[in-house]
Amino acid sequence: MNLATGKHWFATSTRMDYGPGVLDEISGLIKRLDGRKVLLVTDPNLVQCGMAEKVVSLLRGQGAAVDIFDQVTTEPTDKHVSAGVLCLKEMAADAIVALGGGSVLDCGKVINIMAENPGQVSDYAGIPTKFPHDSPRPVIAIPTTSGTGAETAGWASITDTSRSLKMALLSSYMEPEYALVDPLLTLDLPPRPTAYSGIDALSQAIESMLHRRRSPIAVALGMHAVGLISENLPKAFAHGWDLEARSNMSTGSLLAGYSKRLGGCVAVHSIANTIGGLHHLPHGLVVGVFLPHVLRFLLPGDMTLLAQIAQAMGGHTDGMSTRDAAEVAITHVDRLLEDIEYPTLSELGIKEAEIPRIAQLTMEEAGIGGNPRPMTIEACEAILRSALAETHSSRLSH
């Protein structure tokens, strides 16, 4: 694809403040917004560890009343959204602060918009999402992980519990007005969510660069994100207290999120969304399991870009053919997964008998259309079987 001859766009409405300690700026921010009643959307773990209380104290220090909605679990559902909307309306909140990982941020954004629109969130599933009404109240997104890019994006994934199906939502109405990205908030993130969120960011960057809709800016941001994440994720996984590694992961995550915004995700996220909806597994976990398998399928569609990704990951490709260099990128992904102790698909409890249904649902996902190499249902089933047959030793042998 000749990026120089295409037409591209780039726009964002989120004011982003970044750096260690920027959480403290929420006091002045809520004062400027004249926020008097704030709904804090978070999860039980952040309440238990005291991080939510720190935010509450900063908000109340400016005279704001604060209610906490902490029912968001690993993957947000339509029931979480409905309960959050009820809480928001009972309080008559004039601002939302979403504190947590991508699930919390997604839920906070959707709670905000659904409080202004009739019906249920399942009524609006689809891309683009056609909400009749915008929300008058601001959303302040504060990520505690480095991976989803949800803090600056107008997209969200919500599970429809009646169908065990992840719904994709995309609307400019859901873009947070403000994002406070403080790497200090990630220092206590345990190794597992560090790995899952980090691989999600890596996959977003890679997928956005491979997407048929990619732009020169998406490639530039994505390449830098790939370099930062592949170098710093193992450090953050092994030494969570390493602020430099955590800061670089926060930066990589931000860049990956913007890259995704300018390109889009392909089959990796399509498969992960399907399995995540059926089995309620962490999104980043499933993304990582399938990333190398989808890349092997996509390799003939864009070997040159994958060869460049290999170099961004630190691969030595001098003197190699373009195809061999492209395969180095996939090898590096496999090695990274082993370095951060990623499970295989069989260890997640997925069975061979499920493959036809998973493939069928995956083919209905929007991301399939962005693949640089068209995918059939038979090819999707082959990817699923390849992942199911993988062991840790076979992963390392690639």
C-alpha positions as CSV (number, residue, x, y, z in Angstrom):
1,M,0.0,0.0,0.0
2,N,1.4,3.4,-1.0
3,L,0.6,5.6,2.1
4,A,1.7,8.7,0.3
5,T,-1.2,8.7,-2.2
6,G,-4.0,8.0,0.3
7,K,-6.3,10.4,2.1
8,H,-6.2,10.3,5.9
9,W,-7.6,12.1,8.9
10,F,-6.6,12.7,12.5
11,A,-8.7,14.3,15.3
12,T,-9.0,14.0,19.0
13,S,-11.1,15.9,21.6
14,T,-9.4,14.5,24.7
15,R,-7.1,16.8,26.7
16,M,-4.4,14.4,28.0
17,D,-2.0,15.2,30.9
18,Y,0.8,12.7,31.2
19,G,3.6,12.0,33.8
20,P,4.4,10.8,37.3
21,G,2.2,12.7,39.7
22,V,-0.4,14.1,37.4
23,L,-3.2,12.4,39.4
24,D,-2.9,15.3,41.8
25,E,-4.1,17.6,39.1
26,I,-7.6,16.2,39.3
27,S,-8.3,18.6,42.2
28,G,-7.8,21.7,40.1
29,L,-9.5,20.0,37.1
30,I,-12.7,19.3,38.9
31,K,-12.7,22.8,40.3
32,R,-12.4,24.3,36.8
33,L,-15.2,22.0,35.6
34,D,-17.3,23.2,38.6
35,G,-18.0,19.5,39.4
36,R,-20.2,19.4,42.5
37,K,-21.4,15.8,42.3
38,V,-19.0,13.2,41.0
39,L,-19.6,9.5,40.2
40,L,-16.3,7.5,40.6
41,V,-16.5,4.4,38.4
42,T,-13.9,1.9,39.5
43,D,-13.4,-1.8,40.5
44,P,-13.4,-3.5,43.9
45,N,-9.6,-4.1,43.9
46,L,-8.9,-0.4,43.6
47,V,-11.2,0.3,46.5
48,Q,-9.6,-2.4,48.6
49,C,-6.0,-1.2,48.0
50,G,-6.9,2.4,48.8
51,M,-6.3,4.0,45.4
52,A,-10.0,4.9,45.0
53,E,-10.0,6.6,48.4
54,K,-7.0,8.8,47.3
55,V,-9.0,10.0,44.3
56,V,-12.1,10.5,46.5
57,S,-10.0,12.6,49.0
58,L,-8.7,14.8,46.2
59,L,-12.2,15.4,44.8
60,R,-13.7,16.1,48.2
61,G,-10.9,18.5,48.9
62,Q,-12.5,20.7,46.3
63,G,-15.9,20.4,47.9
64,A,-17.3,17.8,45.5
65,A,-19.7,15.2,46.7
66,V,-18.6,11.7,45.5
67,D,-20.4,8.4,45.1
68,I,-18.5,5.2,44.2
69,F,-19.7,2.7,41.7
70,D,-17.3,-0.2,42.1
71,Q,-19.2,-3.1,40.5
72,V,-17.1,-3.3,37.3
73,T,-15.4,-6.7,37.1
74,T,-12.9,-8.1,34.6
75,E,-15.0,-7.6,31.5
76,P,-17.9,-5.0,31.6
77,T,-21.4,-6.1,30.7
78,D,-24.7,-4.5,29.9
79,K,-25.8,-5.2,33.5
80,H,-22.9,-3.2,34.9
81,V,-23.9,-0.3,32.6
82,S,-27.5,-0.4,33.7
83,A,-26.5,-0.5,37.4
84,G,-24.1,2.4,36.8
85,V,-26.7,4.5,35.0
86,L,-29.1,4.0,37.9
87,C,-26.4,5.1,40.4
88,L,-25.6,8.1,38.2
89,K,-29.2,9.2,38.0
90,E,-29.9,8.7,41.7
91,M,-26.9,11.0,42.5
92,A,-27.6,13.4,39.7
93,A,-23.9,13.4,39.0
94,D,-22.5,16.3,36.9
95,A,-19.1,14.6,36.2
96,I,-17.7,11.0,35.9
97,V,-14.2,10.0,37.0
98,A,-13.3,6.5,35.6
99,L,-10.4,5.0,37.5
100,G,-9.0,1.6,36.5
101,G,-8.1,-0.6,33.5
102,G,-9.8,-0.6,30.1
103,S,-12.9,-2.4,31.4
104,V,-13.6,0.3,33.9
105,L,-12.8,3.1,31.5
106,D,-15.1,1.5,28.9
107,C,-17.9,1.1,31.4
108,G,-17.6,4.7,32.7
109,K,-17.8,6.1,29.1
110,V,-20.9,3.9,28.3
111,I,-22.6,4.7,31.6
112,N,-22.2,8.4,30.8
113,I,-23.7,8.2,27.3
114,M,-26.5,5.7,28.2
115,A,-27.7,8.0,30.9
116,E,-28.7,10.4,28.1
117,N,-30.2,7.9,25.7
118,P,-33.3,5.6,25.8
119,G,-33.3,1.8,25.8
120,Q,-30.5,-0.6,26.6
121,V,-26.9,-0.5,25.4
122,S,-27.6,-3.6,23.2
123,D,-29.9,-1.3,21.1
124,Y,-26.9,0.6,20.0
125,A,-24.4,-2.1,19.2
126,G,-22.5,-1.5,16.0
127,I,-19.9,0.7,14.3
128,P,-20.5,3.6,14.0
129,T,-22.7,3.7,17.1
130,K,-25.7,6.0,16.5
131,F,-26.6,7.5,19.9
132,P,-29.3,10.1,19.5
133,H,-28.0,12.3,22.2
134,D,-24.6,13.4,23.5
135,S,-23.9,13.8,27.3
136,P,-23.5,17.2,28.9
137,R,-21.3,15.9,31.7
138,P,-17.5,15.4,31.3
139,V,-15.7,12.1,31.7
140,I,-12.2,12.1,33.3
141,A,-10.4,8.9,32.5
142,I,-7.5,7.8,34.8
143,P,-5.9,4.5,33.6
144,T,-4.2,2.2,36.1
145,T,-2.9,-0.2,33.5
146,S,-0.8,0.3,30.3
147,G,-2.6,-1.3,27.4
148,T,-6.0,-0.5,26.2
149,G,-5.8,3.1,25.0
150,A,-9.4,3.6,26.3
151,E,-8.5,6.8,28.1
152,T,-8.5,8.8,24.9
153,A,-10.8,6.8,22.6
154,G,-14.4,6.8,21.7
155,W,-14.6,3.1,21.5
156,A,-15.8,0.5,24.1
157,S,-16.5,-3.2,24.4
158,I,-19.5,-4.3,26.4
159,T,-20.8,-7.9,26.8
160,D,-24.4,-8.6,26.0
161,T,-25.1,-11.1,28.8
162,S,-28.2,-12.5,27.0
163,R,-26.1,-13.6,24.1
164,S,-22.6,-14.0,25.6
165,L,-21.5,-11.6,22.9
166,K,-19.1,-8.7,23.1
167,M,-20.6,-5.6,21.5
168,A,-18.4,-3.1,19.8
169,L,-19.3,0.6,20.3
170,L,-17.7,3.6,18.6
171,S,-18.8,7.2,18.9
172,S,-17.2,10.6,19.3
173,Y,-19.8,11.0,22.1
174,M,-17.8,8.5,24.2
175,E,-14.5,10.3,24.0
176,P,-13.4,11.4,27.5
177,E,-12.9,15.1,27.9
178,Y,-9.8,14.6,30.0
179,A,-7.3,11.8,30.6
180,L,-4.8,11.8,33.4
181,V,-2.1,9.3,32.6
182,D,0.1,8.8,35.7
183,P,2.6,6.0,35.5
184,L,2.8,5.9,39.3
185,L,-0.6,4.3,39.4
186,T,0.8,1.3,37.6
187,L,3.6,0.5,39.9
188,D,1.5,-1.9,42.0
189,L,-0.1,-3.6,39.1
190,P,0.5,-7.4,39.5
191,P,2.4,-9.3,36.8
192,R,-0.6,-11.0,35.2
193,P,-2.6,-7.8,34.3
194,T,0.7,-6.1,33.5
195,A,1.3,-8.8,30.9
196,Y,-2.2,-8.9,29.5
197,S,-2.6,-5.1,29.2
198,G,0.9,-4.7,27.7
199,I,0.3,-7.3,25.0
200,D,-3.0,-5.8,24.2
201,A,-1.2,-2.5,23.5
202,L,1.4,-4.3,21.4
203,S,-1.2,-6.0,19.4
204,Q,-3.2,-2.7,18.9
205,A,0.0,-1.1,17.5
206,I,0.8,-4.0,15.2
207,E,-2.8,-4.5,14.0
208,S,-3.3,-0.8,13.3
209,M,-0.2,-0.8,11.1
210,L,-1.3,-3.8,9.2
211,H,-4.9,-2.6,8.8
212,R,-6.1,-1.7,5.3
213,R,-7.1,1.7,6.5
214,R,-3.8,2.6,8.1
215,S,-2.2,6.0,7.6
216,P,1.4,7.3,7.8
217,I,0.7,8.7,11.3
218,A,-0.6,5.3,12.4
219,V,2.5,3.6,11.2
220,A,4.8,6.2,12.8
221,L,3.1,6.0,16.2
222,G,2.7,2.3,16.0
223,M,6.3,1.6,15.3
224,H,7.5,3.7,18.2
225,A,4.9,2.0,20.4
226,V,6.1,-1.5,19.3
227,G,9.7,-0.5,20.2
228,L,8.8,0.8,23.7
229,I,6.5,-2.0,24.6
230,S,8.7,-4.9,23.4
231,E,11.6,-3.5,25.3
232,N,9.9,-2.5,28.5
233,L,7.1,-5.0,29.0
234,P,9.5,-7.8,30.3
235,K,11.0,-5.3,32.7
236,A,7.7,-4.1,34.0
237,F,6.5,-7.7,34.3
238,A,9.6,-8.8,36.3
239,H,10.1,-5.6,38.3
240,G,6.9,-3.8,38.7
241,W,8.5,-1.0,40.8
242,D,10.7,0.0,37.8
243,L,9.3,3.5,37.2
244,E,11.2,4.0,34.0
245,A,9.8,0.8,32.5
246,R,6.3,1.7,33.7
247,S,6.6,5.2,32.2
248,N,7.7,3.8,28.9
249,M,4.8,1.3,29.0
250,S,2.4,4.2,29.6
251,T,3.8,6.1,26.7
252,G,3.7,3.0,24.5
253,S,0.1,2.4,25.4
254,L,-0.9,5.9,24.6
255,L,0.8,5.7,21.2
256,A,-0.7,2.3,20.5
257,G,-4.2,3.7,21.3
258,Y,-3.8,6.6,18.9
259,S,-2.4,4.3,16.3
260,K,-5.4,2.1,16.6
261,R,-7.6,5.2,16.3
262,L,-6.0,6.0,13.0
263,G,-6.0,2.4,11.6
264,G,-8.0,-0.2,13.4
265,C,-7.8,-3.7,14.7
266,V,-7.8,-6.8,12.5
267,A,-8.5,-10.5,13.2
268,V,-6.5,-10.7,16.4
269,H,-9.1,-8.6,18.2
270,S,-12.0,-10.1,16.3
271,I,-11.1,-13.6,17.7
272,A,-10.4,-12.2,21.2
273,N,-13.7,-10.4,21.3
274,T,-15.5,-13.5,20.3
275,I,-13.8,-15.8,22.8
276,G,-13.9,-13.2,25.5
277,G,-17.7,-12.9,25.2
278,L,-18.2,-16.7,25.2
279,H,-15.8,-17.5,28.1
280,H,-15.5,-14.2,30.0
281,L,-11.7,-14.3,29.8
282,P,-9.6,-11.1,30.2
283,H,-9.4,-9.4,26.8
284,G,-5.6,-8.9,26.7
285,L,-5.0,-12.6,27.7
286,V,-6.9,-13.8,24.6
287,V,-5.3,-11.2,22.4
288,G,-1.8,-12.4,23.3
289,V,-2.6,-16.0,22.7
290,F,-3.7,-15.3,19.1
291,L,-1.4,-12.5,18.0
292,P,1.4,-14.7,16.6
293,H,-1.1,-17.1,14.9
294,V,-2.9,-14.4,13.1
295,L,0.4,-12.7,12.1
296,R,1.4,-16.0,10.4
297,F,-1.8,-15.9,8.4
298,L,-1.4,-12.3,7.5
299,L,2.3,-12.5,6.6
300,P,1.8,-12.9,2.9
301,G,-0.4,-9.8,2.9
302,D,2.3,-7.4,4.1
303,M,5.7,-8.9,4.5
304,T,7.5,-5.5,4.2
305,L,5.7,-4.0,7.1
306,L,6.2,-7.0,9.3
307,A,9.9,-6.9,8.4
308,Q,10.0,-3.3,9.7
309,I,8.1,-4.4,12.8
310,A,10.9,-7.0,13.4
311,Q,13.5,-4.2,13.4
312,A,11.4,-2.1,15.8
313,M,11.3,-5.1,18.2
314,G,15.1,-5.3,18.1
315,G,15.4,-8.1,15.5
316,H,18.5,-8.5,13.5
317,T,17.4,-8.7,9.9
318,D,20.4,-7.6,7.9
319,G,21.0,-9.7,4.8
320,M,17.7,-11.5,5.2
321,S,15.0,-11.7,2.5
322,T,11.8,-9.7,3.2
323,R,9.9,-12.8,4.1
324,D,12.6,-14.1,6.5
325,A,12.7,-10.7,8.1
326,A,8.9,-10.7,8.5
327,E,9.1,-14.1,10.2
328,V,11.5,-12.6,12.7
329,A,8.8,-10.3,14.0
330,I,6.5,-13.3,14.7
331,T,9.4,-15.1,16.4
332,H,10.0,-12.1,18.6
333,V,6.3,-12.0,19.6
334,D,6.5,-15.7,20.5
335,R,9.6,-15.2,22.6
336,L,8.1,-12.2,24.4
337,L,5.0,-14.3,25.3
338,E,7.3,-16.9,26.9
339,D,9.3,-14.2,28.7
340,I,6.1,-13.0,30.4
341,E,4.8,-16.5,31.0
342,Y,1.8,-16.4,28.8
343,P,-0.5,-19.5,28.8
344,T,-1.5,-21.3,25.6
345,L,-5.0,-21.6,24.3
346,S,-5.4,-25.2,25.6
347,E,-4.6,-23.9,29.1
348,L,-7.6,-21.5,28.9
349,G,-10.1,-24.4,28.6
350,I,-11.1,-23.9,24.9
351,K,-12.2,-27.1,23.3
352,E,-11.9,-28.4,19.7
353,A,-15.7,-28.7,19.5
354,E,-16.1,-25.0,20.0
355,I,-14.0,-24.0,16.9
356,P,-16.8,-23.9,14.3
357,R,-19.0,-21.6,16.4
358,I,-16.1,-19.4,17.4
359,A,-15.1,-19.0,13.8
360,Q,-18.6,-18.2,12.7
361,L,-19.0,-15.5,15.3
362,T,-15.5,-14.1,14.5
363,M,-16.4,-13.7,10.9
364,E,-19.2,-11.4,11.9
365,E,-16.8,-9.1,13.7
366,A,-16.0,-5.7,12.1
367,G,-12.2,-6.1,12.3
368,I,-12.1,-9.0,9.8
369,G,-12.7,-6.5,7.0
370,G,-9.5,-4.7,7.8
371,N,-7.2,-7.6,7.3
372,P,-4.5,-7.0,4.7
373,R,-5.1,-10.6,3.6
374,P,-8.8,-11.6,3.2
375,M,-9.9,-14.3,5.7
376,T,-12.4,-17.1,5.1
377,I,-14.2,-19.1,7.8
378,E,-12.0,-22.0,6.9
379,A,-8.8,-19.9,7.5
380,C,-10.2,-18.7,10.8
381,E,-10.8,-22.3,11.9
382,A,-7.3,-23.2,10.9
383,I,-5.9,-20.3,13.0
384,L,-8.0,-21.6,16.0
385,R,-6.7,-25.1,15.6
386,S,-3.2,-24.0,15.3
387,A,-3.5,-22.0,18.5
388,L,-5.2,-24.9,20.3
389,A,-2.4,-27.3,19.3
390,E,0.4,-24.9,20.5
391,T,2.5,-25.8,23.5
392,H,5.2,-23.8,25.3
393,S,8.0,-25.8,23.6
394,S,6.4,-25.4,20.1
395,R,6.1,-21.7,20.7
396,L,9.8,-21.4,21.5
397,S,10.7,-23.5,18.5
398,H,9.3,-21.1,15.9
